[in-house]
């Protein structure tokens, strides 16, 4: 989850984590003049890195990898009990999400349209894509589409040309790789790209995705070849053919979704602002709201090894649901506010990233079935 500042639009969440990233983005100038310096400046050693704003955490085999502000990448080889900085990170922009498909192969995305790749479990990173290259790819694809004279394609071309003129100031916010080859990244103003060769080459998806006005896309996930994208103004977009085509799902909610995932029995779960959680049991044709006791923005979700679904909200609460996500209730214990991401360590413990760094919750505290407080 992020907050994005720009000349066209201000999209902000209430989380202190998002506000911190927005402040850093604004301080950089928010435009093309300052951004190249951050893209060229490696992340610096920071003795307080483990307590810094961390925006995403992921498993890489038995290792945990976390990313956050100023290009900070943190590694843990003891299930989240201690953390150290990665040896080499070539950028110092805020990194918004990280994902690994094996103990060695992983990707991270962030501000300035950066996509980075690691082949050694997060120790060192190489830039595969930045905002200038991404904008050029999007513009080239838009020009090809506009050659048909289709009005929608011509509008997309104008938007793509605007991305090129703005420079590398648009962040990627969501990332998913199905395997070592196939991956997708999404971000501000509807940016969406895909790769079929592990990030060596990228192609624009923006001409295929029904996203009028270029609404921000915050998350992309995949299960069994089915892609699910989530974004602002109730945006949920699905592909059932691995990204060859996309369809917009209609939901009763018009606010921001920060994430969506497939749960047991093929059900869909989407979550976002002010405690909104919506569930579909028929692949998005109909949706029912799951009522929570507190209308607090939900920032992250995770399916645990035992099949249970966890939600995290901005107040520091964790809510546990069954495998079908039919209802949720809070787990005992307090966490810092501004939670941003969840991952499960190799020993079953829960690792939580947020505005104050990383926290570890023992597996025994996750196993207890809470008393239900929510219902459809």
N, C-alpha and C positions, 0 to 999 in steps of 0.2 A: 504494500500500500504506500502511496506517495501523495505529496502535494506538489502541484506544478504551477509555476508562475510564468506568465508570458504576456505579451502585449495584447493578444487576442482574447485571452480568457484567464480567469483565476479559478482554479479548482483546488479546494483545500478541504482536508478532513480535520477533525478536532483532535487527532492524536498528536502528542508532543513529538513523537518520532517523525511524523510527516512534516510538522512545522519546522523541525530542526533541519531536515533536508531542504525544505523550501528556502530557509534562511541562507543555507550554504549556497544554494543555486543563485539566489538574488545577489549575494555578496560577490559572486564570480562575475557579475555583470549580466548574466542571463542571455548573453548574445555571443556572436561568433568571435568578437575581438579577444575576449579572455579565455574562451573555451580551449582553443588549440594549445595554450600553455599548460592547462590541466591534463590534456591528452598526452602531452609530451613529458610531463613531470612524473617520475616514478613515485609511488607511495613511500612516505618517509617512516622511519622507525619511530615508534611511539610507546613510551613506557606505560601509558595508561590505555593502550589499545583495547584490552579486555573489558574496560568499562566504557568504551565509546559507543556511539549509536551504531547498532548492528541491525541490518534490515532483512537478512535472510540467512538461514542455516540449512545445511544438507548433509546427508551421509555420503561418504566415499569409501565403501567397504566398511572397515572398522573405524576409520577416521571420520571426524566431523570437520566441516569447512563452513565458515561464516564470513559474510561480506557486509560492508557498511560504508560509513562516511570516509571521505578523503582517500578512497582506494584501499582501505584497510581490509586485508584478508587474514583471518585467524584460523589456526589449525589446532585440533585437539586429538591426541592419540591415547587418551585415558577416559574416554566416554564423557567428555565435557567437564572433567574436574579441574583441568588447567588448560590454558591456551597460550599459543605463541604466534607471532606474525609469520606469514609466508616469506620466503627468501627473496622473491622477485615479483613485483607487480608493476607494470610499466606505466600506469596511469594513476592520477590522484583525484579523479572524479568520484562522486558517490556511486557505489555499486548497489543495485536494488534487488537482485535475485541471483542465486547460485543453484546449479543442479549438476549432479554426477550420475553417470550411467554405469560406472564401475568403480573400482578402488583407485583407478588412475585417471580416467577420462571425465572431464567436467567442463562446464561453461558458466560464465557470469556475464550479466548485462548491467547497464547503468546509464547515468547521465551522459550527455554529449553523444548519444547513439552508440555507445561502445558495446562491443561483444568481445569477450576474451575467452581463451581456451587454455586448459591445463591438461597435460598428458602425464603428470607425475603426482597426482593426488593433491593438487593445490599448492605445491611448493613453489612452482614458477608458472608464469602466465604469459601468453602472447596475444596481442590484439588481432582479431580477425576482421573486425568491421568497426567503423566509426560513423558519426553523424553525416559527414560530408559524403562518404561512399554510399551510405544507406540512402540519402536523399537523391543521389545521382541514379542509383538503381531504380528507385521508385519513379523518378522522372522519365527514365528511358522506357520503363514498362508502360507508363501513362501515355507517352508519345505513340507507342505502337498501338495502344487501344484507341487513341483519338483519331488515328488514320481512317477508321471506319466512319467517322462523322457522327457517331452516337453522342447525343447531348450529355448523357451521364459521363461518358468517357472524356469529353471535352472539359467538363467541370472538374473531374479528377486530375486532368492535366494541369489546370490552373492551380489547384491545391498542391500538386507535386512540385511545380515550379516555385511556389512559395516556400516549400521546404528547402529547396536549393538556395534560394536567396537569403533565408534566415541563418544559414550556416549550421554547424553541429551543436544546436542548443536543445534538441528534443531528446528526452530520456526514453530508453526502453525500460519497461516496468515488469514485464512477464516473460517467462522463459520455460520451454519444455523440450527435452530430447527424448524420443522414444527408444533410441539406441545410439550406437556410435556414429551413425550417419544422418538420420532424419531428425531435424529439429525446427523449432518455430520460436520467433521472438515477436513481442507486441509492445506497444507503448503509446506515448502521447500523440494526440491528433490522429488516431487510428493507424499509426504505423504498424505494419505487419509484414514480416519476411520469413522465408523458409529456406532450408538447406537440405540437400540430399547427399552431401559428401562431408559431413562433419564440420561444416562452417568454412570450407575452402571457397565455396561459391554460394551466393545468396540470390533469391528471386523475390520480387515484390508480390504480395498477395492482395494489395489494396484494391485492385480492380475487380477481384472476385468476391470480396467481403461486402455484404450489404450493411454499410455503416454510414448513412447520410450525415454530412456535416463533420465527419472525421472525429467522432467521439473517442475520448481516451479509452484505451484498452488496458486493463490492469492485470489480467491473468490469462494464461492459456494452459490447458491441460489435455491429456489424451488417455483414452482407455480403449483397448481393442480396436484401434484404428479410428475411433471417433474423437474428434477434437471439440473442445468447448472453450469459448472465449467469453470473458466477462468484462464489463466496463460501466461507464457512467450512463445516467438516464435510463436505467433498466436494461442496458444492453446485454443480451445473451445471444451468442452466435455459435452455430454448430456445423460441423462437417462430418458426414458419415463415410466419406471416401478418402480419408487421409489428407484432406486439404485441397483436393481437386475442385471442389465446389463447396459453397457455404450457404446456410439458411439462417435467417433470423428467427429466434424463438420469441413468442409474445408472452409477456408476463404481466400480472396485475400491478407490479411495482415499477415506479418511474424514477426511483432514486438510484444511487450508485451501488453496483455490485463490485466488491473487491476480490471475489473469487467464486469458483464453482467447481464441483467435482461429482463424479459418478460414485454412487454408493451401492450397497448390496441390492441384488435383484434388478440391476440396471436403472435404479432410481437416480434422479438428479437433485443436487442440493446447491443452492446459491445463497450467498450471504453478503451483507454490506452495512450501509449506514444505519444508525439508530436501532440496532438490534434486529434488523430485518433478516429473516431466514425463510427461504421459500423452498418447497420440496415438490417434485413431480414424480409420479409413479408411472407415467405413460410417455416417457421420452420428450417431455416438454410441451405436450398438448394442453395439459391443465396443471395448475399450480395451487398449492395450499400453503398458507403461512403458518409457521411454527411460532407460537407466541412464547416469548421469553419474559422473565419477571422484570428485567431492567432493559430499557431502550438504549443500550450502549453499543456504539459501532463495533462490528466484528471485523477483525483484521487478518485472521489466519485460520486455517483448518488443516487437519491431518487425520488420516486413517491409520490407527495403531495396528501393531502386529496381530492383536487378538480380534481385529475387525471393528472395534469401537471407533466412533468418530469423535474427534475433539474440535471444539471451537475456542478461539481466544478473543477476548474483547479488550478495548482500550483501557478499562479500569484495572486490568490485571487478573481478571477472572478467567478460569478455564471451565468449559462446560462439556460434559461427556454425554454422548448419545450412543444408542445401540448401532449395530451394523447397518440397519436400514435408515438411521437418522430420523426416526419418527418423533423423537422428543429429546430434550436436553436438560441436564441439571448440573449445578456447579459442583466442582470438586473442592474439598476443603483446602485451606492454605491460601496465603496471600503472596502475590507476585508484584514486582514493580509495574507501574502504569506504562502505557505505550508499547504493548507487545506487538511484534511485527511478523514473527515466523515461528514454526514448530518443526522439530525433527525428533525421531526416536533413535537413541544411541544403540550400539550393538548389545549392550547389557540390559536393554529394555527401558532405561531411564528416558525421561522427556527433556529435551534441550529447547529452551525458549530464548529467542533473541528479542531485543527491544532497545528502547532509548537509553538504557543504562548498561548495556552490554548483554551478557549471556547468563542464564540461570539453568540449573540442573534440578530436576524433580525425580526422586527415586521411583522406580517402577512399582513398588508396593503401594504408593500413594495413588497410582493410576488404576489399580486393579479393582478397587472397591466400587460396587455399583451404587451410585448416588440415589437419593430419593428424588423422584421426578418432580420438577417444578414447572415444566412446560408441557404444552399440548398443542395439537393442531388447531 
